[in-house]
Amino acid sequence: MPAPSSSTSNVGLNSNEQSIPSGVCSSSEDLRAHNVVDEFFQPVKPTLGQIVRQKLSEGRKVTCRLLGIILEEYSPEDLQKRASVRSSVLEVLLEITKYCDLYLMETVLDDESEKRVLSALEDAGVFTSGGLVKDKVLFCSTENGRTSFVRQLEPDWHIDSNPEIITQLARFIKYQLHVAPIRHERSASNVFSSPSLEQFFGNI
């Protein structure tokens, strides 16, 4: 007698298994169709490259300070001990080099500091992208030297963390980005501010 009982229960299970998939299949197809419609009507998210070009207003030449923006270090004295590229800025930096003629610059106290900076940039792969060469990394011994570099290069954008330099260059440079942890009062209509370069482009 156990055999028929077992056989009956199996038949019951099989009939249930056959009835469940059709319902599941139908609802999952509806769900898929709904998702396709949702995706179709959602705005396409711009790529980082598109954001970079839009934010820079199609500017083709950019100058940028290294300390506190591209590098982890904040002072020329720090560079006498070490130099390291901020990992969070790397993607944005490489994207800028694709679309712009980028020059990086910094005040250093000795030749060893220069070597540390170039080595850190090289290790981070900044030169292998093809958009930046070592000749476009400029060094000077004073902050005024950086101001002179920028004025000679006449970029569409200059990016700096020194408010004095930003103020000095405001009437000479089309656009500037002041990178500072605390938002400063806008010194001129062509000066923007952001806690970091990557946050300016929304890449955080």
SEGU-658675 format. One record per residue (C-alpha): x, z, y. Coordinates in steps of 0.1 Angstrom, whole numbers, plus 5000, padded with zeros to 4 digits. Each point is the difference from the previous one (the first is absolute). Layout:
// SEGU-658675
XZY
...
***
This chain:
// SEGU-658675
500050005000
502850065025
500849625000
496749885014
499950275027
503549905011
499149635000
496950075021
502050185026
502549725002
497249755006
498750225028
503550015016
500549634997
496749925017
500950245029
503449845003
498449655002
497650115027
502550185023
502549725007
497349775014
499050255026
503550105009
501149635002
497149925024
500750305023
503849935000
499449645009
497850115029
502750235011
502649734999
497849765020
499450285025
503850065004
500749635004
497449995028
501550315016
503549864999
498949675014
498550165031
502850255006
502549905027
503349884987
502650275006
502949845020
503550004985
502850215015
501649675012
496849915019
499850355015
503649985011
499449665017
496850125016
501450325013
503149835014
497849755017
502049724983
503250135018
503049824985
502950225011
500150384994
502650265008
499850344983
501950335002
501250144966
500050385004
496750174993
498349674994
501849814972
502450294991
499250354989
502750135024
499150085037
503350035018
503449825002
501550334988
497949974968
501549664994
503550154998
498950174968
497549774984
497649715004
496949934980
497149755004
496550145001
498349874968
496650005017
501149755027
501749754977
497049784991
499049965037
503649945010
500449724974
496749855011
501249995037
503249824989
497849724984
498249925033
502450115027
503549985012
500850374996
503050185015
500750364991
502150225023
501450355004
502350225019
502950134978
503050235006
502549834977
500749714977
499350204969
496450055012
499649625003
501249964964
497650264988
497049835017
500949664987
500550134965
496650185001
498249695011
501849794973
499150254973
496449995011
500049624995
499449925037
502649725000
498949844967
496649905013
501749735020
498450095033
502750235013
503749965000
502750265009
500849825032
496650105013
500750374996
501550105034
501950325009
500950155033
501650325013
497350105025
496249995004
500549775030
501849764977
496849964980
498049935032
502549735008
499749854965
496349985003
500049845035
502649744988
497949914969
496749985020
497850084970
496249984999
499950354986
502450305002
499550304978
501750335010
499650384998
501750085033
497350035028
502649945027
501049674986
496449904995
499350085036
503149815012
499149694981
496349995006
500249755029
502449774982
498649984964
496649854991
499050274976
501550334988
499250254972
501050365007
500450184967
499550385004
498550274979
497950125030
497949745018
501349965036
497949895029
500249635003
502749925025
498949645005
497349764988
502649814979
501350314982
498350124967
500850314981
499950114964
501450294979
501849754979
500649624996
498149984968
497050195015
499849755028
499449734974
497750224980
502350004970
499850374990
***
